[in-house]
């Protein structure tokens, strides 16, 4: 009989805690998608980013489809960013004006015409294709040029804090761009510049 009451008490406690209401945070949906219109010179058909085989002096427009899935018209910023390695050793495409290493001979900004962020407005529940254009240098390049087409939805109003702290989530998409003229891999030549406590 004693064990029966122990089970009843344990079950009652479990139901009490399960029914306890705790505040939950709901993430706002991104509301848009981005996809690449892959051209004929895509040399890897298994990926959804621009992995292109190019030639010296080649010029080409790359199309990116922005689909606004929300119920309101939205404005987007887009541009082409240089790929860099961040402090965690991970490739990063989000910085529009990164500090570049002196060993970089030809970067993504050297081959793409668009040097500033562009803007486009996409009506609700529709898609629009935007274009960025590259032109390869006349001299053949070994290795790869890496970057990314960066697309970010612009917020209509800045969030205003009334009580406490207001957190505004911002999302961005990046479609990678890899340009190379040959399949020969260039061996990395890593030089340790500085070691310090951080």
Rosetta silent file (secondary structure, phi, psi, omega in degrees, C-alpha in Angstrom):
SEQUENCE: XXXXXXXXXXXXXXXXXXXXXXXXXXXXXXXXXXXXXXXXXXXXXXXXXXXXXXXXXXXXXXXXXXXXXXXXXXXXXXXXXXXXXXXXXXXXXXXXXXXXXXXXXXXXXXXXXXXXXXXXXXXXXXXXXXXXXXXXXXXXXXXXXXXXXXXXXXXXXXXXXXXXXXXXXXXXXXXXXXXXXXXXXXXXXXXXXXXXXX
SCORE:     score description
SCORE:     0.000 S_00000001
   1 L     0.000  -38.048  179.980    0.000    0.000    0.000 S_00000001
   2 H   -63.209  -41.438  179.765    2.904    2.337    0.836 S_00000001
   3 H   -65.308  -36.568  178.185    4.440    1.783   -2.607 S_00000001
   4 H   -58.782  -46.198  179.801    1.075    2.548   -4.250 S_00000001
   5 H   -67.102  -33.405  176.623    0.984    5.986   -2.594 S_00000001
   6 H   -63.674  -41.086  178.447    4.600    6.651   -3.621 S_00000001
   7 H   -65.526  -40.933  178.606    3.657    6.002   -7.248 S_00000001
   8 H   -62.954  -43.672  178.769    0.610    8.289   -6.972 S_00000001
   9 H   -64.403  -42.706  179.760    2.733   11.114   -5.492 S_00000001
  10 H   -64.331  -41.715  178.704    5.431   10.715   -8.165 S_00000001
  11 H   -65.510  -41.335  177.539    2.838   10.760  -10.958 S_00000001
  12 H   -62.381  -41.934  178.470    1.140   13.840   -9.466 S_00000001
  13 H   -64.127  -41.534  179.790    4.483   15.690   -9.248 S_00000001
  14 H   -62.900  -44.127  178.708    5.302   14.764  -12.837 S_00000001
  15 H   -65.625  -35.437  178.299    1.941   16.044  -14.107 S_00000001
  16 H   -63.827  -46.746 -179.850    2.354   19.271  -12.118 S_00000001
  17 H   -69.061  -35.402 -179.722    5.751   20.024  -13.663 S_00000001
  18 H   -67.261  -32.318 -179.069    4.597   19.005  -17.149 S_00000001
  19 L   -86.120   -4.838 -178.906    1.673   21.405  -16.976 S_00000001
  20 L   -66.157  127.711 -177.474    3.786   24.316  -15.742 S_00000001
  21 L   -86.596  122.022  175.448    3.663   27.134  -18.295 S_00000001
  22 L  -116.176  144.306  179.162    7.039   28.574  -19.264 S_00000001
  23 L   -66.420  139.303  179.405    7.508   31.452  -21.704 S_00000001
  24 L  -121.453  151.667  178.377    8.758   30.323  -25.116 S_00000001
  25 L  -105.233  132.847  178.423   10.481   32.248  -27.907 S_00000001
  26 L  -111.101  125.576  179.525    9.312   31.788  -31.460 S_00000001
  27 L   -75.790  135.832  176.437   11.743   32.581  -34.259 S_00000001
  28 L   -73.436  138.558 -179.721   10.360   34.740  -37.031 S_00000001
  29 L   -65.642  152.784 -179.551   10.506   33.033  -40.411 S_00000001
  30 L   -67.049  -41.565  173.491   13.086   34.176  -42.906 S_00000001
  31 L    83.414    2.767  177.531   10.390   34.743  -45.528 S_00000001
  32 E  -155.622  158.771  175.793   12.581   34.386  -48.613 S_00000001
  33 E  -130.649  160.613 -179.346   14.824   31.949  -50.448 S_00000001
  34 E  -134.516  137.348  178.016   17.775   32.367  -52.778 S_00000001
  35 E  -144.947  155.170 -178.508   18.972   30.024  -55.528 S_00000001
  36 E   -94.358  140.114  170.135   21.573   30.040  -58.293 S_00000001
  37 E   -93.433   97.860 -172.138   20.818   29.773  -62.014 S_00000001
  38 L   -72.111  128.503 -178.901   23.719   27.487  -62.877 S_00000001
  39 L   -81.838  178.470 -177.650   25.316   28.225  -66.281 S_00000001
  40 L   -66.674  -27.651 -177.765   26.636   25.763  -68.865 S_00000001
  41 L   -88.291   21.139  171.784   30.234   26.059  -67.634 S_00000001
  42 E   -67.181  120.803 -175.634   29.295   24.611  -64.227 S_00000001
  43 L  -100.440    0.997  173.161   31.959   21.925  -63.743 S_00000001
  44 L  -134.096  102.893 -175.375   30.396   20.217  -60.720 S_00000001
  45 L   -77.371   -6.710 -176.770   26.755   19.304  -61.317 S_00000001
  46 L   -90.954   -2.846 -178.096   26.334   17.929  -57.777 S_00000001
  47 L  -115.409  158.393 -177.246   26.516   21.293  -55.997 S_00000001
  48 L  -103.582    4.002  174.171   24.050   24.192  -55.886 S_00000001
  49 L  -100.341  174.409 -179.138   26.639   26.987  -55.811 S_00000001
  50 E   -80.289  103.459  175.191   28.591   28.437  -58.750 S_00000001
  51 E  -114.546   93.215 -164.929   31.499   26.032  -59.367 S_00000001
  52 E  -112.146  141.265  170.262   32.677   27.315  -62.739 S_00000001
  53 E   -97.013  119.753 -173.320   35.379   26.419  -65.238 S_00000001
  54 L  -123.454  172.198  179.896   36.442   29.679  -66.840 S_00000001
  55 L  -128.237  159.157  174.779   38.992   30.986  -69.381 S_00000001
  56 L   -55.737  140.583 -179.931   41.179   34.105  -69.537 S_00000001
  57 L    68.867    2.661 -179.051   39.192   37.187  -70.640 S_00000001
  58 L   -69.434  138.708  177.423   35.907   35.318  -70.209 S_00000001
  59 E  -126.219  137.717 -176.068   32.945   37.486  -69.244 S_00000001
  60 E  -157.470  145.006  174.245   29.651   36.121  -67.953 S_00000001
  61 E   -95.343  132.733  177.375   26.512   37.174  -66.069 S_00000001
  62 E  -107.428  128.103 -178.370   25.513   34.973  -63.131 S_00000001
  63 E   -97.463  135.793  176.628   21.833   34.874  -62.211 S_00000001
  64 E  -125.358  125.304 -178.399   20.542   34.604  -58.652 S_00000001
  65 E   -94.257  121.499  175.437   16.822   34.070  -58.034 S_00000001
  66 E  -105.501  119.001 -179.451   15.382   35.815  -54.958 S_00000001
  67 E  -108.726  115.137  178.713   11.948   34.447  -54.007 S_00000001
  68 E   -88.512  108.133 -176.751    9.929   36.605  -51.616 S_00000001
  69 L   -93.383   -2.023 -177.874    7.591   34.215  -49.794 S_00000001
  70 L   -82.240  174.172 -177.967    6.129   36.832  -47.455 S_00000001
  71 L   -90.213    2.756 -179.549    2.837   38.685  -47.859 S_00000001
  72 L  -126.223  152.358  173.231    4.546   42.056  -48.270 S_00000001
  73 L   -62.804  144.203 -177.195    6.893   43.547  -50.832 S_00000001
  74 E  -137.581  148.584  177.431   10.505   43.426  -49.624 S_00000001
  75 E  -107.501  137.475 -177.160   13.793   45.104  -50.544 S_00000001
  76 E  -123.976  146.858  170.177   17.016   43.119  -50.659 S_00000001
  77 E  -102.486  142.953  175.847   20.698   44.033  -50.778 S_00000001
  78 E  -147.217  153.048  179.352   23.053   41.858  -52.780 S_00000001
  79 E  -171.702  179.209 -179.428   26.699   41.880  -53.759 S_00000001
  80 E  -113.493  123.311 -177.671   29.765   39.683  -54.210 S_00000001
  81 E  -110.305  149.435  175.202   32.061   39.206  -51.224 S_00000001
  82 E   -72.488  138.444  173.080   35.575   37.830  -50.980 S_00000001
  83 L   -76.716  132.648  176.112   35.934   34.496  -49.185 S_00000001
  84 E  -132.879  169.299  173.252   38.133   34.772  -46.091 S_00000001
  85 E  -101.705  123.127 -178.335   39.044   32.552  -43.173 S_00000001
  86 L   -82.323 -175.356 -175.890   37.556   33.836  -39.916 S_00000001
  87 L   -65.474  -18.564  178.549   39.041   33.561  -36.406 S_00000001
  88 L   -91.791    2.859 -179.565   37.567   30.080  -35.994 S_00000001
  89 L    79.385   17.488 -178.205   39.325   28.803  -39.114 S_00000001
  90 L  -107.084  142.653  178.937   36.019   28.611  -41.029 S_00000001
  91 E   -67.284  137.493 -172.722   35.465   30.058  -44.495 S_00000001
  92 E  -135.693  130.792 -178.830   33.363   33.245  -44.298 S_00000001
  93 L  -113.552    4.158 -168.003   31.591   35.156  -47.080 S_00000001
  94 L   -84.458  -14.507 -175.838   29.692   37.729  -44.987 S_00000001
  95 L   -90.712  120.607 -177.615   32.231   40.589  -44.907 S_00000001
  96 L   -79.228  -18.951 -179.594   31.838   43.013  -47.812 S_00000001
  97 L  -141.024   65.944 -176.149   35.177   44.748  -47.170 S_00000001
  98 L   -76.772  160.894  172.412   37.529   42.324  -45.393 S_00000001
  99 L   -77.865  121.563 -174.863   41.202   42.873  -44.697 S_00000001
 100 L   -97.895  147.467  177.384   42.982   40.846  -47.375 S_00000001
 101 L   -71.463  145.701 -177.246   46.265   39.031  -47.067 S_00000001
 102 L   -65.591  -18.959 -179.023   49.115   40.525  -49.076 S_00000001
 103 L   -78.278  -11.532 -179.778   49.691   37.177  -50.852 S_00000001
 104 L   -72.241  116.032 -177.731   46.315   37.413  -52.645 S_00000001
 105 L   -86.415  -47.852  179.536   47.110   38.233  -56.278 S_00000001
 106 L  -131.728  117.688  179.846   43.606   38.202  -57.796 S_00000001
 107 L  -104.777  178.296 -177.918   40.554   38.394  -55.553 S_00000001
 108 H   -63.662  -33.957 -179.219   36.836   38.188  -56.197 S_00000001
 109 H   -72.176  -17.759  178.300   36.528   41.990  -56.315 S_00000001
 110 H   -77.531  -20.209 -176.064   39.126   42.070  -59.110 S_00000001
 111 H  -111.201  -17.594  179.164   36.916   40.055  -61.445 S_00000001
 112 E   -97.954  136.342 -178.217   33.374   41.185  -60.557 S_00000001
 113 L   -68.780  -34.530 -173.984   32.082   44.509  -61.866 S_00000001
 114 L   -77.657  106.000 -179.280   29.781   45.171  -58.905 S_00000001
 115 L   -94.594  -18.134 -179.388   31.920   46.852  -56.262 S_00000001
 116 L  -118.727  159.540  176.316   29.012   48.164  -54.156 S_00000001
 117 L   -65.483  136.679  177.112   25.922   46.518  -52.731 S_00000001
 118 E  -100.723  161.216  177.722   22.961   46.630  -55.104 S_00000001
 119 E  -124.482  145.749  176.342   19.296   46.864  -54.106 S_00000001
 120 E  -145.696  140.911  176.170   16.245   45.156  -55.572 S_00000001
 121 E  -106.477  128.578 -178.709   12.586   45.186  -54.534 S_00000001
 122 E  -115.972  121.213  178.670   10.652   41.932  -54.926 S_00000001
 123 L   -61.382  161.880 -179.520    6.822   42.015  -54.707 S_00000001
 124 L   -59.883  140.655  174.972    5.028   39.660  -52.303 S_00000001
 125 L    57.659   29.929  177.406    4.807   35.998  -53.308 S_00000001
 126 E  -133.730  172.989  178.428    6.960   36.485  -56.417 S_00000001
 127 E  -124.664  152.425  177.060   10.532   35.885  -57.555 S_00000001
 128 E  -141.034  140.344  178.077   13.033   38.120  -59.290 S_00000001
 129 E   -99.428  127.598  174.725   16.377   37.276  -60.891 S_00000001
 130 E  -111.084  158.370 -174.856   19.325   39.582  -60.233 S_00000001
 131 E  -128.712  144.397  169.505   22.659   39.395  -62.029 S_00000001
 132 E  -125.665  144.241 -172.745   26.318   39.904  -61.165 S_00000001
 133 E  -119.439  131.751  174.209   28.964   39.973  -63.907 S_00000001
 134 E  -113.580  154.466  172.031   32.550   38.747  -63.808 S_00000001
 135 E  -138.108  118.092 -177.736   35.384   39.254  -66.283 S_00000001
 136 L   -73.331  149.235  175.955   38.486   37.127  -65.909 S_00000001
 137 L   -64.359  160.393 -178.811   41.961   38.679  -66.283 S_00000001
 138 L   -72.407  -26.677  179.810   43.821   38.147  -69.543 S_00000001
 139 L   -86.534  135.692 -178.423   46.649   36.288  -67.805 S_00000001
 140 L   -63.293  141.602 -177.306   45.950   32.660  -66.895 S_00000001
 141 L  -115.162  132.758  171.285   45.465   32.018  -63.187 S_00000001
 142 L   -89.655  152.669  178.931   46.448   28.878  -61.293 S_00000001
 143 L    84.446 -156.180 -174.953   44.326   27.820  -58.361 S_00000001
 144 E  -127.937  153.523  169.210   40.868   29.167  -57.515 S_00000001
 145 E  -110.146  122.306 -175.654   39.146   32.470  -56.892 S_00000001
 146 E  -116.435  139.693  176.023   36.608   32.082  -54.080 S_00000001
 147 E  -165.574 -163.087 -179.866   33.779   34.332  -53.006 S_00000001
 148 E  -159.217  144.385  172.604   30.056   34.416  -52.546 S_00000001
 149 E   -84.609  116.519 -172.743   26.938   36.249  -53.710 S_00000001
 150 E  -102.501  125.571 -178.246   25.554   37.699  -50.474 S_00000001
 151 E  -126.008  127.274 -178.241   21.803   38.459  -50.221 S_00000001
 152 E  -135.711  134.584  176.326   20.200   40.152  -47.216 S_00000001
 153 E   -77.425  130.444  179.639   16.648   41.330  -46.611 S_00000001
 154 L   -85.881  135.000  179.676   16.546   44.967  -45.549 S_00000001
 155 L   -82.074  138.791 -178.992   14.403   45.764  -42.518 S_00000001
 156 L   -68.943  -41.678 -178.824   11.807   48.478  -42.993 S_00000001
 157 L  -132.404  143.497  175.149   12.101   49.898  -39.495 S_00000001
 158 L   -73.331  140.681  179.414   14.772   49.635  -36.863 S_00000001
 159 L   -68.063  135.320  179.637   13.545   47.851  -33.762 S_00000001
 160 L  -110.969  127.207  179.972   12.858   50.233  -30.898 S_00000001
 161 L   -81.341  124.430  177.581   13.304   49.021  -27.355 S_00000001
 162 L   -99.056  -57.803  177.004   10.398   49.992  -25.111 S_00000001
 163 L  -128.911  133.035  179.122   10.978   47.882  -22.019 S_00000001
 164 L    71.584 -144.186 -175.960   14.017   45.730  -21.502 S_00000001
 165 L  -112.802  135.557  174.292   16.001   44.545  -24.492 S_00000001
 166 L  -105.728  129.123  179.614   14.690   44.058  -28.016 S_00000001
 167 L  -111.117  125.067  177.490   16.456   41.469  -30.160 S_00000001
 168 L  -112.196  119.592  177.308   16.082   41.650  -33.934 S_00000001
 169 L   -83.248  135.269  174.485   17.202   38.618  -35.909 S_00000001
 170 L  -123.252  132.849 -178.303   18.701   39.276  -39.317 S_00000001
 171 L  -117.052  148.252  176.560   19.242   36.502  -41.822 S_00000001
 172 E  -142.192  152.278  175.280   21.309   36.449  -44.977 S_00000001
 173 E  -112.160  147.083  173.360   21.993   33.914  -47.689 S_00000001
 174 E  -130.594  130.967  171.621   25.281   33.318  -49.469 S_00000001
 175 E  -108.153  119.427 -176.896   25.739   31.390  -52.702 S_00000001
 176 E   -64.742  148.979  175.882   29.349   30.376  -53.121 S_00000001
 177 E  -128.450  121.668  175.920   31.336   31.284  -56.242 S_00000001
 178 E  -124.816  116.505 -179.703   34.380   29.247  -57.257 S_00000001
 179 E  -111.337  128.557  174.458   36.207   30.255  -60.421 S_00000001
 180 E  -149.548  149.470 -176.062   39.068   28.204  -61.802 S_00000001
 181 L  -101.367  -17.041  177.025   40.770   27.812  -65.145 S_00000001
 182 L  -143.968  163.821 -179.544   42.373   24.405  -64.637 S_00000001
 183 L   -89.189    4.517  179.495   41.824   21.346  -62.475 S_00000001
 184 L   -73.523  124.421  178.094   45.385   21.495  -61.098 S_00000001
 185 L   -83.654  132.558  177.487   45.277   21.965  -57.325 S_00000001
 186 L   -89.776  126.554 -178.605   47.745   24.477  -55.938 S_00000001
 187 L   -66.811  138.182  178.708   49.434   23.218  -52.783 S_00000001
 188 L   -66.503  145.286  178.041   48.862   25.487  -49.758 S_00000001
 189 L  -126.116   83.729 -173.608   51.823   27.550  -48.583 S_00000001
 190 L   -86.011  131.282  177.033   50.977   28.457  -45.010 S_00000001
 191 L  -120.914  127.400 -179.827   53.121   30.990  -43.176 S_00000001
 192 L   -82.668  109.929 -176.685   52.661   31.548  -39.444 S_00000001
 193 L   -79.821  -44.269 -172.742   52.626   35.327  -39.008 S_00000001
 194 L  -157.323  142.609  173.841   52.084   35.703  -35.286 S_00000001
 195 L  -125.488  125.687  178.673   51.345   33.687  -32.155 S_00000001
 196 L  -153.243  159.981  177.844   49.877   35.456  -29.123 S_00000001
 197 L   -72.642  140.480 -178.132   47.527   34.896  -26.231 S_00000001
 198 L  -132.070    0.000    0.000   43.980   35.923  -27.013 S_00000001
